[in-house]
Amino acid sequence: MSAFEHCKRLVVKVGTSTLTHASGHINLRRIDELVKVLSDLKNAGIEILLVSSGAVGVGVGELGLRERPTDLGGKQAAAAVGQCALMYMYDKEFAEYGHVTAQVLLTRDGVEDTVRRRNIINTLETLLQYKALPIINENDTVSTEEIEFGDNDTLSALVAVLVEADGLILLTDIDGLYTADPRQDPEAKLIERVTAIDDELLALAGGAGSTRGTGGMLTKLHAAQIAMEAGIPTIVMNGSSPSRLYDVIEGKPCGTIFESK
């Protein structure tokens, strides 16, 4: 995995299932370790952009709801509450390591519009120039299309393309892409390297892997495809041990790598 050994600009996406417990409340130990590793990588000279899911999931926990809302208003309300809690946690944690964070909330139409797209690029580039660490999420509170159909895997790939990142890492609750669902098939094998994404590979992916998030392996394959076509290598790996990000940077085998074209 030498593609990541000389990485200077890295987009890391972390999913809801990685950030929270099954109860929906924030996994404090996980976030603390993730922030520590990302801060250390930033200290080493790597520019970090963090695409973080979890607003709705954290909001569910903060509001004391028994389950994730299914109606649009409930999802947006949970997102509004959860985003505050999530950013407060990130800002506090990164500040302990001397790093300034910046919240960036995006919508799909903003990325697709030429003028707004350029403004987004300019803002992100300026934040990186100022040594700030952008923390990016889809604007769930106002973006109805995203909540119903979208995912932050795709968003992270689009961000990687916008800033011309050297690599994209998708942290999830599974070790990578398998030949079958490892939760159901004990004979499933981890696919360590992918050079092309075709219909056969897409067929291996299922729906959402967790009730706390909106993504799944299929959305990660689509994200990897976007990044690969832009020349950006992508890794899907388990986020339960954020320290394994060091392995990625050091070129050690980790998860599934999607080689760029």
Disulfide bonds with the S-S distance in Angstrom:
none
